[in-house]
Amino acid sequence: TLSGGEQQQLAIARALMSLPRLLLLDEPSLGLAPHLVHMVMGLLRDLREDGLTVLLVEQNIHEALELADRAYVIASGRIEIEGTTTELKERGLELERSYLGEVR
């Protein structure tokens, strides 16, 4: 039986068999233990460094910002914040509020 991380890696490997220039991923870390999230994101980072374009939808914002060049925060179908990952990291509190909502 394959673990969740192994299943994700297998799904990514199957997608790569056709030698795509673009890989679309929807929540690859969903339901994975933290060490498996790091394993899957490490694989994606390696693929990106090898020249593959990765379009990622991910709720784990910290992992997504470590992988991405640009990021968009979407809420209720609208882009709330966009920019390079460096710009978004510099806007930390604003990014948290957009992502988590206003805490009162």
C-alpha positions, 0 to 999 in steps of 0.5 A: 500500500502506498502512503499519501506522499507516495501516491502524490509522487506517483500521480506527478510521475504519471503526469510527467510521462508525456514530457509536459512543459506545464504541470497543473496541480490542485492541492498536492499537499491536501491530507498529507503529513508535514514530512510528506508535504516537504517531500512532494514540494521538494519534488516540485521544486526540483522539477521547476529548477529543471525548467518545468513550469508549475501552476499550483493551487495550494492552501498551504501558503508557506509551502506555495511561496517557497515554490513560486515565483509569483502568487495570487491570493483569491477570495470569493472568486476575486484576486485579492493580492498578487505579486512576486513571492518576495513582495507577498512575504514583505506584505505578511500581515496583509497576506495573513488577513486576506488568507485567514480573514479579519480576526476580531 
